Amino acid sequence: MREINYPIIVSDFDGTLLNSSHFVSDVVKNAIDSYVSNGGVFAVCTGRMLCCIMPCVRALGLKGYVVAHQSTVIADIESGEIIKYGGFEIEDAVAICRHIEELNYPPNVYSGDAMYTVIPEDDKMLQRYEEIVGLKSTYVTGKMSGYVSKNRLFCQKIAVMVAPEKQAELYVKLKKRLGERFEVTCSAAVLIEVSPLGNNKGEGLKFLCEKFGVPLEKSVAIGDNLNDLPMIKAAGVGIAVGNASDALKAEADFVTVSNNEDAVAKVIEEFGFKND
């Protein structure tokens, strides 16, 4: 048995645990297996929906909890029991959709196991997104704000798909409109996401540390994008992968190799175990 150094390591999924081919390499899988078998806790914190991330973490053989929707939903991996299930008040979800619509963008709404969109199903960006997460959207006619209001949808997240060159401008606008009352962040080059206030990956990490009885300062967090910033700052050691955004790298304690170079395996070896 190897002696554990940091008892909990939490990783983002897309762009961090997954390589650019959207696979977890055998090197990374073996590193996770070794860390967990020696008593470490490895967990995934993601912006993905629970129904999309659960098959992935089960395929990795992980136990414990998975944090989905930026921590709006937390579930036990083995039993599927939902430990936390949050979301927006209906009025807030409608208001967020209206703000996005006023900026001439179509909001995508995540409710339970469904994603609702007004984007035509032949849209290439939407099709690529559906392919990556393994989920087919539910198409809505008319304005999304009206659909959410009429159907009283309990939403965990609201997102906007945007061309990479327009993301920064739209992010600033939405942050100005919504940032005081909600979490506004970016999880990929084409996504801006809005979650209920206090539902971010940093809070997800704190939840996991409390559940497993691990001091926050003895945790490690690994990520690549702006939505990983709260957990990078909350962790005892915050690490940005080599392909991370410059903004995240600037806030991280360390920058490691890229997701295509088995970054998570490298972090596990360097921080997960005590090395003589």
N, C-alpha and C positions, 0 to 999 in steps of 0.2 A: 504493500500500500504506500502511495505517495502522500506526503503531508500537504494539506490544502493551505494556501496562503490567503486568498480572498474567497470567502465561502459562497458568494453569489456573483455570477456574471450575467448581465442582461444585454441582449443584442437586438438591434433593429433587424428587420428581415430583408426587405428589398434594398439592394445596393450595399448591403453589409454582410449578412449571412449568405444571401444568394449571390452568385457571381453574375456576370453580364449575360450569360446564357440561361439565367434563371434556374440554376441548379445549386445544390449544396454539394461541394466536392467531397470525395471519400476522405480526404485528408482532414477536412473540417469535421465531418461526421465522427471519425475516429478520435479526434481530439475531444469532442464533446462527450463521447462515450467514456473515455478515460477519466475525464474530469468528474463526471457524474458518478461513475463506479467507485471513485475514491472519496466520495462524500460531498462533492461540490453541487451547487444548485445552478443550473443553466436555464435561463428563461428568455422568452421572446416578447418584446414590446413592439407593437406594430400599429400602423394606422389602418391596416386591413380589417375587414369585417370578420367576425368570429367564425362564420361558416366557411370563409375562405382560408383562414389561417389554421384552423383546427386540424384538418387533414395533413397539413404540412408538418406541424409540430409532432403529431402522432407518428408520422412516417419517420421522424428523427428519433423516435423512442423516448421523447422527453416526458418527464413526470412533473407534478406540481401545477403551476398556473401559467396561463397565457394571457397577456394583456393585449386587447384588441381595441380598435376605434380610439387610439390615443389614450386609453385607460377608461373610456366610457363604459366598456364591457370587460370584465375579468372572469375567467372560467377555469375550473379544474380540468386538466387535460385528460386524465384517465376516465373520470366519471361523466364529464360533460356538464357537471353542476355549475350553474352561473352564480358566482360569488357577488358580483356587482353588475347592475344593469341600469345605467343612467340614460339621460337624453334631455332634449330641449322641451321646455314648455311649448305647447302648440303655438301660442302667440309669438314666441321668440323665433321658432322655426319659420313661420310665415314671414315675419319681418326680415329675417336674414335672406330668404329667397327674394323678397321684393328689392332689397338693396342690391343684390347681384343682378337682378333683372333690370334695374334702373341703369346699371353700367353696361347694359346690352350683352350680358353673358347668360347662358343657360345654367341654372344650378342643378346639380345632381344630389338627390336626397337618399340617405341610407337609413333604412328602418327595418330592424330585425334582420332577416336573412335576404332582404330585397334592396336593390338599388333602383331608384326611379329616375328616369331621364326624359328630357324633351328632345335630345339630340337624335337625329335620324339614325336608324340602325345600320345604314351603309357608310356612316362616318368612319374614316380610317383610324382616327385617334381613339374613338370609342371602341372600335373592334379590337384594336391592339390592347387596350386596357382590359377588356373583357377576357381576352386570351390569356393575359398574364395572371389575372386574379382567379380565373376559372369560374366566372359568373356571368350569366346573361341578364342584361338590364330589362326592366319593365318599362315599356314606352308609355309616355303620358302625352295627351294632346292638350293644347292650351298652355296657360302659364302654370309653372310649378307651384307658385305661391297659392294660387286658387285651388290646386289639387290637394295640397297639404292641408289647407283650411277645410275644404269640403269633406275630406276623408279622415280628418283628425289623426294624421300620421304621427306616431311617436318616433322621433328621429334621433339617431345617435350622432350623426355627422352630416354636414352639407359641404359639398365640394364643387369646385369649378375646374374644368379642363381648359387649358389655355396654351397657346403656342409659347415655347420657351422664351422667345425674344420679347414677349409681352408679359411674362410672369411678374417681373419685378415691379413694373408700373401698376399692375392690377393689385398686387399684394399690398403696396403702399396705400392704395385707395381703400381697400377693404379693411386694412389695419386701422386706418383713420376713422372709418365709419363704425367698425364693430369691435375694435381691439379693447375697449374699456369694459365691455360686458361679456365678451366671448374669447375663446382661444382661436387665434388666426395663425396658421402656419403653412409651410410647404413641405410636402413629403416626397416630391419628385419634380423633375424639371417642367412637367406639364400639369401639375396639380397644386391648387390652393385649397386648404381645408379649414372649416370652421367647426369647432366643438364647444360644448358647454364649458363655461369658465371653471378652472380647476381640474379639468380633464385633460391632462397632458402626460407624457411619458415619465416625467419626473415624479408625478404623483403615483403613477403605476409602479415605479421602482420602490418608492417609499412603502407602498402597500405590500409588495413582495418581501421586502426586508423585514417588515413587522410580522408578517405571516410566518416566515422562516426563522425569526428570532436572530437576524443578522444586523449588527450595527450598520447604519448607512455608510459610515466611513470605511467599512470593510467590503464594499461593493464595487464592482467595475461595470461601466456602461460603454457600449460600442455603437457608433452610428455614423451616418453619412450625410444627413440633411437637416434642415432647420427644425423639423419636428422632433429631432433627437436632442436638441439643445437643452431642454429642461432636465432630461435624465443625465446628460453629460455633465451638467453643472451640479446636479444633486448627488451624484455618485462620489465615492471616495476617490476613485480614479476614472476620469472621463477620457475616452479614447476615440479619435476620429480615424476612420480608414483613409487610405491614401487617395481614394477617389471622392472623398467628401467635399462638400462645398467649402470655399475659403472661409466663409463666416463661421462654420462649425469648427474648422481647424484652428481658427484664432481663439476659440473658447476652450478647446480641449487641453487636457494636461499632457497628452502625448498624441502624436500622429504616427500610425503604423502603416503597413503596406496596404495595397488595394484589395478590394473584394475578389479580384481575379488572382490574387497571390495568397489565398487562404488566410486572410487577415485574422479571422476569428480564431483559427488554430494557433496562430502566432501569439495572440493575446492570451489565450488559455495557457500556453506554455510559459510565457514570461511573467504572468501575474496570478494565474490560477493556482500554481504549485509553488511551494517553497523550494528554492534551488540553492544547493550548497555552493 
